[in-house]
């Protein structure tokens, strides 16, 4: 089985762009690196055995590592609020995981619907949660190669849809502003306000995508 791999050289290159205004290509590379980290985290949490992955998280203490930590933290909160939305995604979409075209088309359809009414960090987190949930499904159904397809698909969506928005905010590091480190109750209130209502919206998307019965 394939393993998600990322060299230390690549990680260093991704980190360097935080010291200046990132290019479109760099933002997409960062998006895919963050997606790999998110998926690895969810595979471990799900207890899915698909081979022993190398631990290639961002360099400790770096800005990319901070972004990854925040993304996962927000994802934890979102998935806690609406756990059923981000589990068994393939079954909810009623799709086969044996076809790369089917998987990519379904993921891109959900992604497009997520951002129909605009872009927020809450929706970006939800996009990653969908990607990770779908990746877990793929590994459980003996389709680990699809994980790389999902990562590439997310990267392409970021390139086409989110890059301009990310550049206006100075890049991925802007997500760190979403977490208030002083009062936990304020942090929870912000997350509920930003993400809870979107859980209902995403669930509606799943029903829209299901074929007519």
VENKANOR-V647858 format. One record per pair of residues at least 12 apart in sequence whose ideal C-beta (glycine too) atoms are under 8 Angstrom apart, sorted by the first residue. I is the first residue (numbers start at 1). J is the second residue. D is the distance in Angstrom with one decimal. If there is no record, write none. Layout:
i | j | d
I | J | D
I | J | D
This chain:
i | j | d
1 | 50 | 5.1
1 | 51 | 4.5
1 | 144 | 4.7
2 | 51 | 7.8
2 | 144 | 5.6
2 | 145 | 5.8
2 | 147 | 7.6
2 | 148 | 6.8
3 | 51 | 5.5
3 | 52 | 7.8
3 | 53 | 5.1
3 | 54 | 6.3
4 | 36 | 4.9
4 | 39 | 6.9
4 | 40 | 5.9
4 | 53 | 5.8
4 | 54 | 7.9
4 | 56 | 7.3
4 | 147 | 6.7
4 | 148 | 7.6
4 | 151 | 7.8
5 | 54 | 6.0
5 | 56 | 6.5
6 | 33 | 6.4
6 | 36 | 6.3
6 | 56 | 4.2
7 | 56 | 7.8
8 | 56 | 7.9
8 | 59 | 7.7
10 | 29 | 8.0
10 | 33 | 7.5
11 | 33 | 7.3
11 | 56 | 7.1
11 | 58 | 5.9
11 | 59 | 5.7
11 | 64 | 7.3
12 | 59 | 6.9
13 | 29 | 7.9
14 | 26 | 7.3
14 | 29 | 5.8
14 | 30 | 5.4
14 | 33 | 5.4
14 | 58 | 7.6
14 | 64 | 5.7
15 | 58 | 7.0
15 | 59 | 6.1
15 | 62 | 4.8
15 | 63 | 6.5
15 | 64 | 5.0
17 | 30 | 7.2
17 | 171 | 7.4
18 | 62 | 7.9
18 | 63 | 4.3
18 | 64 | 6.9
18 | 171 | 6.7
18 | 173 | 6.0
21 | 167 | 7.4
21 | 170 | 7.4
21 | 171 | 7.6
22 | 166 | 7.9
22 | 167 | 7.3
22 | 171 | 4.8
24 | 159 | 6.6
24 | 163 | 4.9
24 | 167 | 7.7
27 | 158 | 6.9
27 | 162 | 8.0
27 | 163 | 5.3
27 | 166 | 5.2
27 | 167 | 7.0
27 | 171 | 6.4
27 | 172 | 7.1
28 | 155 | 5.0
28 | 156 | 7.9
28 | 158 | 5.4
28 | 159 | 4.8
28 | 163 | 6.9
29 | 155 | 7.8
30 | 64 | 6.7
30 | 67 | 7.8
30 | 171 | 7.5
30 | 172 | 5.3
31 | 154 | 6.5
31 | 155 | 5.5
31 | 158 | 4.2
31 | 162 | 7.6
31 | 172 | 7.5
32 | 151 | 5.3
32 | 152 | 7.2
32 | 154 | 6.9
32 | 155 | 4.2
33 | 58 | 7.3
33 | 64 | 7.0
34 | 64 | 7.7
34 | 67 | 6.5
34 | 68 | 5.6
34 | 71 | 5.9
34 | 128 | 7.3
34 | 172 | 7.0
35 | 128 | 6.4
35 | 131 | 5.9
35 | 132 | 7.9
35 | 150 | 7.7
35 | 151 | 4.9
35 | 154 | 5.0
35 | 155 | 7.3
36 | 56 | 7.6
36 | 151 | 5.9
37 | 57 | 5.9
37 | 58 | 6.9
37 | 68 | 4.7
37 | 71 | 7.9
37 | 72 | 7.4
38 | 68 | 7.6
38 | 71 | 6.4
38 | 72 | 6.3
38 | 75 | 6.6
38 | 128 | 4.9
38 | 129 | 7.9
38 | 131 | 7.1
38 | 132 | 5.1
39 | 131 | 6.8
39 | 132 | 4.9
39 | 135 | 4.6
39 | 136 | 7.9
39 | 147 | 6.2
39 | 150 | 7.5
39 | 151 | 7.1
40 | 53 | 5.9
40 | 57 | 7.9
41 | 72 | 5.6
41 | 132 | 7.5
42 | 132 | 4.0
42 | 133 | 7.2
42 | 135 | 7.0
42 | 136 | 5.6
43 | 135 | 7.1
43 | 136 | 6.2
43 | 139 | 6.3
46 | 136 | 5.0
46 | 140 | 7.9
48 | 136 | 6.0
48 | 139 | 5.0
48 | 140 | 6.0
50 | 139 | 4.6
50 | 144 | 5.0
51 | 144 | 7.9
63 | 173 | 5.6
64 | 172 | 7.6
66 | 173 | 7.5
66 | 176 | 5.9
67 | 172 | 4.8
67 | 173 | 6.0
67 | 175 | 5.9
67 | 176 | 6.7
70 | 175 | 5.4
70 | 176 | 5.3
70 | 178 | 6.7
70 | 179 | 5.6
71 | 125 | 6.5
71 | 128 | 6.3
71 | 175 | 6.3
73 | 179 | 6.6
74 | 121 | 7.4
74 | 122 | 7.7
74 | 125 | 4.6
74 | 175 | 7.6
74 | 178 | 6.3
74 | 179 | 7.3
74 | 191 | 6.8
74 | 195 | 7.5
75 | 125 | 5.4
75 | 128 | 6.1
75 | 129 | 5.2
75 | 132 | 7.5
77 | 188 | 7.6
77 | 191 | 4.6
77 | 195 | 6.8
78 | 122 | 7.4
78 | 125 | 5.6
78 | 126 | 6.2
78 | 129 | 5.9
78 | 191 | 7.4
78 | 195 | 4.7
78 | 198 | 8.0
78 | 199 | 7.1
79 | 129 | 5.8
81 | 191 | 7.7
81 | 192 | 6.9
81 | 195 | 6.2
81 | 196 | 5.2
81 | 199 | 5.8
82 | 196 | 7.4
82 | 199 | 3.2
82 | 200 | 7.8
82 | 202 | 7.5
82 | 203 | 7.2
84 | 203 | 7.9
85 | 199 | 5.4
85 | 202 | 5.4
85 | 203 | 5.2
85 | 206 | 7.5
86 | 129 | 4.6
86 | 130 | 6.6
86 | 132 | 7.6
86 | 133 | 4.4
87 | 133 | 6.0
88 | 133 | 7.8
88 | 137 | 6.8
89 | 130 | 6.4
89 | 133 | 4.4
89 | 134 | 4.8
89 | 137 | 5.8
89 | 206 | 7.9
90 | 134 | 6.5
90 | 137 | 4.2
90 | 138 | 7.6
90 | 141 | 7.4
91 | 137 | 7.7
92 | 206 | 4.6
92 | 210 | 7.7
93 | 106 | 5.1
93 | 110 | 7.5
93 | 206 | 6.3
93 | 209 | 5.6
93 | 210 | 7.1
94 | 210 | 5.4
94 | 211 | 6.3
97 | 137 | 6.3
97 | 138 | 5.3
97 | 141 | 4.8
97 | 143 | 4.8
97 | 146 | 6.3
98 | 143 | 6.6
100 | 146 | 6.8
100 | 149 | 5.4
103 | 134 | 7.2
103 | 138 | 7.3
103 | 146 | 5.6
103 | 149 | 6.4
103 | 150 | 7.0
103 | 153 | 8.0
104 | 149 | 6.3
104 | 150 | 7.9
104 | 153 | 4.9
106 | 209 | 6.9
107 | 130 | 7.1
107 | 131 | 7.0
107 | 134 | 6.2
107 | 150 | 6.3
107 | 153 | 5.4
107 | 154 | 7.6
108 | 153 | 6.5
108 | 157 | 6.3
109 | 209 | 6.0
110 | 130 | 5.8
110 | 202 | 7.6
110 | 205 | 5.8
110 | 206 | 7.7
110 | 209 | 6.9
111 | 127 | 5.8
111 | 130 | 7.4
111 | 154 | 7.7
111 | 157 | 5.0
111 | 161 | 7.6
112 | 161 | 7.8
113 | 205 | 4.5
113 | 208 | 7.3
114 | 126 | 6.0
114 | 127 | 5.9
114 | 130 | 7.6
114 | 201 | 7.9
114 | 202 | 6.6
114 | 205 | 7.1
115 | 127 | 7.9
115 | 161 | 6.1
115 | 162 | 7.8
119 | 161 | 7.8
119 | 162 | 6.5
119 | 165 | 4.7
120 | 194 | 6.8
121 | 174 | 7.7
121 | 175 | 5.5
121 | 178 | 5.2
121 | 194 | 7.4
122 | 194 | 4.2
122 | 195 | 4.6
122 | 198 | 5.6
123 | 198 | 6.3
124 | 162 | 7.0
124 | 175 | 7.4
125 | 195 | 7.0
126 | 195 | 7.3
126 | 198 | 5.9
126 | 199 | 7.9
126 | 202 | 6.0
127 | 154 | 7.0
127 | 157 | 7.6
128 | 154 | 7.6
130 | 202 | 7.4
131 | 150 | 5.3
131 | 151 | 7.5
131 | 153 | 7.9
131 | 154 | 5.1
134 | 150 | 5.9
135 | 147 | 4.7
135 | 150 | 5.3
138 | 150 | 7.2
178 | 190 | 7.3
178 | 194 | 7.7
